[in-house]
Amino acid sequence: MNSRDKGSATVLSLALICVLLLAGSLTWAILDAALAHRRAGAAADLSAIAGALANGDACTAAFRVAQANAAHLESCDVDGRDVTVTVSVAPSPVVAWIAERAGAPTPRVTSSARAGPSG
């Protein structure tokens, strides 16, 4: 073994570990964004349906369902028996923490849905 090669496996191992950590972090961020998108879509769908089926105030019903799904009701429009809502959800607390440390506002994922009688 050449004395110049001593310790080169350590450096190579550290580089490989850094690459794997970076790949894992990127994968986690993509999966977190996809999960937030799904949660926002589900909350919007359920809120719009609740508003369309409500006997009283449609937007109050939509608000309650959005809140129960950890979402924020951004807008609620009632046109006859059709209800259109827009909700937003926050990504995981880790993403919020990273955004806060970076001095950026916490990102939110929004989704809209419409519900009402068919036809």
Disulfide bonds with the S-S distance in Angstrom:
Cys59-Cys76 2.15
